[in-house]
Amino acid sequence: MGRRGGVNFRKNKGLLALLRTRKGTTALEFGIIAPTYFLVLLLTLEMLFSFYVQNVLDLMVDNVARVISTGNTQIALNTTGTSTDPTSESQLLNQVMCPNNYGVLSCAQLAVNVVAVTAGTPPNYYASTTGQMPISGNVINTSSWSVCTGQPGEAMYIEIFYAEPSWLGKLLPSWTAQTSTGANVHPVMAGGGFINELFTSSGSTGC
C-alpha cells in the first residue's frame, strides 16, 4: 500500500505538493508571453510614428514648394542687394523646414533635394521623380543632394528625406537595417512636383 510504480508517495509528500501546486504559474506565463507582447507594442508604436513623420514630410514638401515657386528664394527682399531668402539646403532647413516640423523631427536627420525638370523631355522628368531612397549598401548618403531654385515658369521636383530613429533597429543585426551616422534608422521620404510662378527674376540663371 502507498506505493505506485515504484515511488513511495507516502515518503515523497513534498514532491506531490510540488506537482500539485499552482503557485508561480502566472509569473511563468507572463515571462513567456511578455517579450512577444512588448515587441508587437514597440512595432505598433514605430509604425504609428512613421505615419506621423510621413504626414509632416508631406506638409514640408508643400511649404518648401510654395516658398520656391513664388520666387521668395530667388528675389532679394532688402535694399543691400543681399538676398535674405533661403537659397541653399542649409537655409531651407533652418528657415522653412525646421521651424515647421512641430518640434518632433530632428533637423540633423533631414535632407532636401530640389532639381529642375527639363521641359519637353519626359525621360528627364521620370529620372527626377523615381522616388528612390538615397541608400547604398544599407548606408544612407545624401551628399549628392542639392537645392536648385530654378527660373520663372520652370518645372521643378522636390524630395525631402528623414532618417527616423528606429527602436526596433537596435534589436536587429546591423546588416538588416539602414544606417545613418552609425545608427540604425527607418528611412522616410516625401516628394512632389511644381511649376515656378512667373515672378520677376533678379538675374537668376536657373540650375
Contacts in CASP RR format, 6 or more apart in sequence:
PFRMAT RR
TARGET T0000
AUTHOR 0000-0000-0000
METHOD contacts of the structure
MODEL  1
MGRRGGVNFRKNKGLLALLRTRKGTTALEFGIIAPTYFLVLLLTLEMLFS
FYVQNVLDLMVDNVARVISTGNTQIALNTTGTSTDPTSESQLLNQVMCPN
NYGVLSCAQLAVNVVAVTAGTPPNYYASTTGQMPISGNVINTSSWSVCTG
QPGEAMYIEIFYAEPSWLGKLLPSWTAQTSTGANVHPVMAGGGFINELFT
SSGSTGC
2 8 0 8 1.000
2 9 0 8 1.000
2 10 0 8 1.000
3 9 0 8 1.000
9 15 0 8 1.000
9 16 0 8 1.000
39 171 0 8 1.000
42 167 0 8 1.000
42 168 0 8 1.000
43 168 0 8 1.000
45 167 0 8 1.000
46 166 0 8 1.000
46 167 0 8 1.000
46 168 0 8 1.000
46 186 0 8 1.000
49 164 0 8 1.000
50 164 0 8 1.000
50 186 0 8 1.000
50 188 0 8 1.000
52 104 0 8 1.000
53 104 0 8 1.000
53 105 0 8 1.000
53 162 0 8 1.000
53 164 0 8 1.000
53 188 0 8 1.000
54 188 0 8 1.000
54 190 0 8 1.000
56 101 0 8 1.000
56 102 0 8 1.000
56 104 0 8 1.000
56 105 0 8 1.000
57 160 0 8 1.000
57 162 0 8 1.000
57 188 0 8 1.000
57 189 0 8 1.000
57 190 0 8 1.000
57 191 0 8 1.000
58 190 0 8 1.000
58 191 0 8 1.000
59 100 0 8 1.000
60 96 0 8 1.000
60 97 0 8 1.000
60 100 0 8 1.000
60 101 0 8 1.000
60 160 0 8 1.000
60 190 0 8 1.000
61 158 0 8 1.000
61 159 0 8 1.000
61 160 0 8 1.000
61 190 0 8 1.000
61 191 0 8 1.000
61 192 0 8 1.000
63 96 0 8 1.000
63 97 0 8 1.000
63 100 0 8 1.000
64 92 0 8 1.000
64 96 0 8 1.000
64 97 0 8 1.000
64 112 0 8 1.000
64 114 0 8 1.000
64 158 0 8 1.000
64 160 0 8 1.000
65 156 0 8 1.000
65 158 0 8 1.000
65 192 0 8 1.000
65 193 0 8 1.000
65 194 0 8 1.000
67 73 0 8 1.000
67 85 0 8 1.000
67 86 0 8 1.000
67 92 0 8 1.000
67 96 0 8 1.000
68 74 0 8 1.000
68 114 0 8 1.000
68 149 0 8 1.000
68 150 0 8 1.000
68 156 0 8 1.000
68 158 0 8 1.000
68 194 0 8 1.000
68 196 0 8 1.000
69 156 0 8 1.000
69 194 0 8 1.000
69 195 0 8 1.000
69 196 0 8 1.000
69 197 0 8 1.000
70 197 0 8 1.000
70 199 0 8 1.000
71 85 0 8 1.000
71 149 0 8 1.000
71 152 0 8 1.000
71 196 0 8 1.000
71 197 0 8 1.000
71 199 0 8 1.000
72 85 0 8 1.000
72 86 0 8 1.000
73 83 0 8 1.000
73 85 0 8 1.000
73 86 0 8 1.000
73 87 0 8 1.000
73 92 0 8 1.000
73 149 0 8 1.000
74 83 0 8 1.000
74 85 0 8 1.000
74 87 0 8 1.000
74 149 0 8 1.000
74 150 0 8 1.000
74 199 0 8 1.000
74 201 0 8 1.000
74 202 0 8 1.000
74 204 0 8 1.000
75 83 0 8 1.000
75 85 0 8 1.000
75 199 0 8 1.000
75 200 0 8 1.000
75 201 0 8 1.000
75 202 0 8 1.000
76 82 0 8 1.000
76 83 0 8 1.000
76 84 0 8 1.000
76 85 0 8 1.000
76 202 0 8 1.000
77 83 0 8 1.000
77 84 0 8 1.000
77 85 0 8 1.000
78 84 0 8 1.000
83 202 0 8 1.000
85 91 0 8 1.000
85 95 0 8 1.000
86 92 0 8 1.000
86 94 0 8 1.000
86 95 0 8 1.000
86 96 0 8 1.000
87 147 0 8 1.000
87 149 0 8 1.000
88 147 0 8 1.000
89 111 0 8 1.000
89 112 0 8 1.000
89 145 0 8 1.000
89 146 0 8 1.000
89 147 0 8 1.000
92 112 0 8 1.000
92 114 0 8 1.000
92 147 0 8 1.000
93 107 0 8 1.000
93 110 0 8 1.000
93 112 0 8 1.000
94 107 0 8 1.000
97 107 0 8 1.000
97 110 0 8 1.000
97 112 0 8 1.000
97 160 0 8 1.000
98 107 0 8 1.000
98 110 0 8 1.000
101 107 0 8 1.000
101 110 0 8 1.000
105 162 0 8 1.000
106 165 0 8 1.000
109 162 0 8 1.000
109 163 0 8 1.000
109 164 0 8 1.000
109 165 0 8 1.000
109 180 0 8 1.000
109 185 0 8 1.000
110 160 0 8 1.000
110 161 0 8 1.000
110 162 0 8 1.000
111 134 0 8 1.000
111 142 0 8 1.000
111 145 0 8 1.000
111 160 0 8 1.000
111 161 0 8 1.000
111 162 0 8 1.000
112 145 0 8 1.000
112 147 0 8 1.000
112 158 0 8 1.000
112 159 0 8 1.000
112 160 0 8 1.000
112 161 0 8 1.000
113 142 0 8 1.000
113 145 0 8 1.000
113 146 0 8 1.000
113 147 0 8 1.000
113 158 0 8 1.000
113 159 0 8 1.000
113 160 0 8 1.000
113 161 0 8 1.000
114 146 0 8 1.000
114 147 0 8 1.000
114 148 0 8 1.000
114 149 0 8 1.000
114 156 0 8 1.000
114 157 0 8 1.000
114 158 0 8 1.000
115 128 0 8 1.000
115 146 0 8 1.000
115 148 0 8 1.000
115 156 0 8 1.000
115 157 0 8 1.000
115 207 0 8 1.000
116 148 0 8 1.000
116 150 0 8 1.000
116 151 0 8 1.000
116 154 0 8 1.000
116 155 0 8 1.000
116 156 0 8 1.000
116 157 0 8 1.000
116 206 0 8 1.000
116 207 0 8 1.000
117 124 0 8 1.000
117 125 0 8 1.000
117 128 0 8 1.000
117 129 0 8 1.000
117 154 0 8 1.000
117 155 0 8 1.000
117 156 0 8 1.000
117 157 0 8 1.000
117 193 0 8 1.000
118 124 0 8 1.000
118 125 0 8 1.000
119 154 0 8 1.000
119 155 0 8 1.000
125 155 0 8 1.000
125 157 0 8 1.000
128 157 0 8 1.000
129 157 0 8 1.000
129 192 0 8 1.000
129 193 0 8 1.000
131 159 0 8 1.000
131 189 0 8 1.000
131 191 0 8 1.000
133 140 0 8 1.000
133 161 0 8 1.000
133 178 0 8 1.000
133 187 0 8 1.000
133 189 0 8 1.000
134 140 0 8 1.000
134 141 0 8 1.000
134 142 0 8 1.000
134 144 0 8 1.000
134 145 0 8 1.000
134 161 0 8 1.000
135 141 0 8 1.000
135 178 0 8 1.000
135 187 0 8 1.000
138 175 0 8 1.000
138 177 0 8 1.000
138 178 0 8 1.000
138 179 0 8 1.000
139 178 0 8 1.000
139 179 0 8 1.000
139 180 0 8 1.000
140 161 0 8 1.000
140 163 0 8 1.000
140 178 0 8 1.000
140 179 0 8 1.000
140 180 0 8 1.000
140 185 0 8 1.000
140 187 0 8 1.000
142 161 0 8 1.000
145 161 0 8 1.000
148 156 0 8 1.000
148 206 0 8 1.000
148 207 0 8 1.000
149 204 0 8 1.000
149 206 0 8 1.000
150 156 0 8 1.000
150 196 0 8 1.000
150 204 0 8 1.000
150 206 0 8 1.000
150 207 0 8 1.000
151 196 0 8 1.000
151 201 0 8 1.000
151 204 0 8 1.000
151 205 0 8 1.000
151 206 0 8 1.000
152 196 0 8 1.000
152 197 0 8 1.000
152 198 0 8 1.000
152 199 0 8 1.000
152 200 0 8 1.000
152 201 0 8 1.000
153 195 0 8 1.000
153 196 0 8 1.000
153 197 0 8 1.000
153 198 0 8 1.000
154 195 0 8 1.000
154 196 0 8 1.000
154 206 0 8 1.000
155 193 0 8 1.000
155 194 0 8 1.000
155 195 0 8 1.000
155 196 0 8 1.000
156 193 0 8 1.000
156 194 0 8 1.000
156 195 0 8 1.000
156 196 0 8 1.000
157 191 0 8 1.000
157 192 0 8 1.000
157 193 0 8 1.000
158 191 0 8 1.000
158 192 0 8 1.000
158 193 0 8 1.000
158 194 0 8 1.000
159 189 0 8 1.000
159 190 0 8 1.000
159 191 0 8 1.000
159 192 0 8 1.000
160 189 0 8 1.000
160 190 0 8 1.000
160 191 0 8 1.000
161 187 0 8 1.000
161 188 0 8 1.000
161 189 0 8 1.000
162 187 0 8 1.000
162 188 0 8 1.000
162 189 0 8 1.000
163 178 0 8 1.000
163 180 0 8 1.000
163 185 0 8 1.000
163 186 0 8 1.000
163 187 0 8 1.000
164 185 0 8 1.000
164 186 0 8 1.000
164 187 0 8 1.000
164 188 0 8 1.000
165 183 0 8 1.000
165 185 0 8 1.000
165 186 0 8 1.000
166 177 0 8 1.000
166 184 0 8 1.000
166 185 0 8 1.000
166 186 0 8 1.000
169 177 0 8 1.000
169 184 0 8 1.000
169 186 0 8 1.000
170 184 0 8 1.000
172 184 0 8 1.000
174 184 0 8 1.000
177 184 0 8 1.000
177 185 0 8 1.000
178 184 0 8 1.000
178 185 0 8 1.000
178 186 0 8 1.000
178 187 0 8 1.000
179 185 0 8 1.000
END
